[in-house]
Amino acid sequence: MGRIDQDHNRFKQIVRGRIKSNLRKHITRGELIGRKGRDFVSIPLPQVDLPHFVHDPRQRGGVGQGEGDVGTVVGAGEEEGGGRAGDAPGRHVLEVDISMEELAQLLGEELQLPSIQNKGRKNIITEKDRYTGISSSGPESLRHFKRTYREALKRQIASGTYNPVQPMIVPIRRDKRYRSWKVSRQPECNAAIIYMMDVSGSMGEEQKEIVRIESFWIDTWLRSQYQGVEVRYVVHDAEAREVDQETFYHTRESGGTVISSAYKLCDRIIQKAFPPEDWNIYLFHFSDGDNWSQGDTEECFNLLRDRLLPASNLFCYGQVESPYGTGQFLNDLRDTFPGSDKLALSQIESKEAIYGSIKEFLGRGR
């Protein structure tokens, strides 16, 4: 390995260590969501410029040149700046692109998340072309020039037409060689994620921002565990409906809360699009814990017990604290499903609690 490669690897390790040490801060903020691209995310890293000598192209002189007395203070030049004075060192921000796969790996290391063991259901079979050998026929676009000229050289040497003093190699048709490929069929585990969120009047913008940030990190981890991931979004107040991602995070609703409407719609989506025998299913519900009635809460528990829990790998309920919500639904879940290995519960008081909530949801390796 060359010196420049060693320096590059060392720089990558330094950057990785800096990101990992600040990961908790990044998790509790939403700044990374807006910087996310298709395969990479830009992470801002603060840095300090070290002092260094700079050549002055104007040749105006400097310290140690020209007249001056002992003790003379070296001050600013003749030009006046427009900014205000300060006593802190200059800080700059370096944006580093890191792949979503690396970000998921850092998340797993920081939260000590176990790799997910899928339920061993039917896998999606994908076909991939791999170049595995050389053939004497094929399209010109796949011609292997090195192998072609090697065959031509062997033929000319064998026939005695090769002149090492004036080497000239002219391939003919039978000398041409082409890259060949075969189609490999690879099984890929597939997963479905269904997000449900209460958008009634008691859920404000702060609560929705918490859901948005936590969903970003949940997505990042689950996509690192499965090759194919489908995501659906459900919002509900007194009624539930399926929406796109943009609407899910930015819709404004009002009115009461009937949680069972979301669970019924979720069940219909699963039965229609994600048969439990073929998919690894993850369900996430975020609410402030306020429900219309105890009767509807009992209906939610029946749906969980009979439909949603048996069909899913994991059902996660995150209760986002709100000044208007009672928070009773979380307590009822704890009393009704004590010790359930498929039900993960989390109370999210603020953005700082997102870190622990993700660990509670994903730390089971399901």
ZIUR-V93946 format. One record per residue. N is the residue number from 1. SS is DSSP state (H for helix, E for strand, L for the rest). Layout:
BEGIN
{{N & SS} {N & SS}}
END
This chain:
BEGIN
{{1 & L} {2 & L} {3 & H} {4 & H} {5 & H} {6 & H} {7 & H} {8 & H} {9 & H} {10 & H} {11 & H} {12 & H} {13 & H} {14 & H} {15 & H} {16 & H} {17 & H} {18 & H} {19 & H} {20 & H} {21 & H} {22 & L} {23 & H} {24 & H} {25 & H} {26 & H} {27 & H} {28 & L} {29 & L} {30 & L} {31 & L} {32 & L} {33 & H} {34 & H} {35 & H} {36 & E} {37 & L} {38 & L} {39 & L} {40 & E} {41 & E} {42 & E} {43 & E} {44 & E} {45 & E} {46 & E} {47 & E} {48 & E} {49 & L} {50 & L} {51 & L} {52 & L} {53 & L} {54 & L} {55 & L} {56 & L} {57 & L} {58 & L} {59 & L} {60 & L} {61 & L} {62 & L} {63 & L} {64 & L} {65 & L} {66 & L} {67 & L} {68 & L} {69 & L} {70 & L} {71 & L} {72 & L} {73 & L} {74 & L} {75 & L} {76 & L} {77 & L} {78 & L} {79 & L} {80 & L} {81 & L} {82 & L} {83 & L} {84 & L} {85 & L} {86 & L} {87 & L} {88 & L} {89 & L} {90 & L} {91 & E} {92 & E} {93 & E} {94 & E} {95 & E} {96 & E} {97 & E} {98 & E} {99 & E} {100 & H} {101 & H} {102 & H} {103 & H} {104 & H} {105 & H} {106 & H} {107 & H} {108 & H} {109 & H} {110 & H} {111 & H} {112 & L} {113 & L} {114 & L} {115 & L} {116 & L} {117 & L} {118 & L} {119 & L} {120 & L} {121 & L} {122 & L} {123 & L} {124 & E} {125 & E} {126 & E} {127 & E} {128 & E} {129 & E} {130 & E} {131 & E} {132 & E} {133 & E} {134 & E} {135 & E} {136 & L} {137 & L} {138 & L} {139 & L} {140 & H} {141 & H} {142 & H} {143 & E} {144 & L} {145 & H} {146 & H} {147 & H} {148 & H} {149 & H} {150 & H} {151 & H} {152 & H} {153 & H} {154 & H} {155 & H} {156 & H} {157 & H} {158 & H} {159 & H} {160 & L} {161 & L} {162 & L} {163 & L} {164 & L} {165 & L} {166 & L} {167 & L} {168 & L} {169 & L} {170 & L} {171 & L} {172 & L} {173 & H} {174 & H} {175 & H} {176 & L} {177 & L} {178 & E} {179 & E} {180 & E} {181 & E} {182 & E} {183 & E} {184 & E} {185 & E} {186 & E} {187 & E} {188 & E} {189 & L} {190 & E} {191 & E} {192 & E} {193 & E} {194 & E} {195 & E} {196 & E} {197 & E} {198 & E} {199 & L} {200 & L} {201 & L} {202 & L} {203 & L} {204 & L} {205 & H} {206 & H} {207 & H} {208 & H} {209 & H} {210 & H} {211 & H} {212 & H} {213 & H} {214 & H} {215 & H} {216 & H} {217 & H} {218 & H} {219 & H} {220 & H} {221 & H} {222 & H} {223 & H} {224 & H} {225 & H} {226 & L} {227 & L} {228 & E} {229 & E} {230 & E} {231 & E} {232 & E} {233 & E} {234 & E} {235 & E} {236 & E} {237 & L} {238 & L} {239 & L} {240 & E} {241 & E} {242 & E} {243 & E} {244 & L} {245 & H} {246 & H} {247 & H} {248 & H} {249 & H} {250 & H} {251 & L} {252 & L} {253 & L} {254 & L} {255 & L} {256 & L} {257 & L} {258 & L} {259 & H} {260 & H} {261 & H} {262 & H} {263 & H} {264 & H} {265 & H} {266 & H} {267 & H} {268 & H} {269 & H} {270 & H} {271 & H} {272 & H} {273 & H} {274 & L} {275 & L} {276 & L} {277 & L} {278 & L} {279 & L} {280 & E} {281 & E} {282 & E} {283 & E} {284 & E} {285 & E} {286 & E} {287 & E} {288 & L} {289 & L} {290 & L} {291 & L} {292 & L} {293 & L} {294 & H} {295 & H} {296 & H} {297 & H} {298 & H} {299 & H} {300 & H} {301 & H} {302 & H} {303 & H} {304 & H} {305 & H} {306 & H} {307 & H} {308 & H} {309 & H} {310 & H} {311 & H} {312 & L} {313 & L} {314 & E} {315 & E} {316 & E} {317 & E} {318 & E} {319 & E} {320 & E} {321 & L} {322 & L} {323 & L} {324 & L} {325 & L} {326 & L} {327 & L} {328 & H} {329 & H} {330 & H} {331 & H} {332 & H} {333 & H} {334 & H} {335 & H} {336 & H} {337 & L} {338 & L} {339 & L} {340 & L} {341 & L} {342 & L} {343 & E} {344 & E} {345 & E} {346 & E} {347 & E} {348 & E} {349 & L} {350 & L} {351 & H} {352 & H} {353 & H} {354 & H} {355 & H} {356 & H} {357 & H} {358 & H} {359 & H} {360 & H} {361 & H} {362 & H} {363 & L} {364 & L} {365 & L} {366 & L}}
END
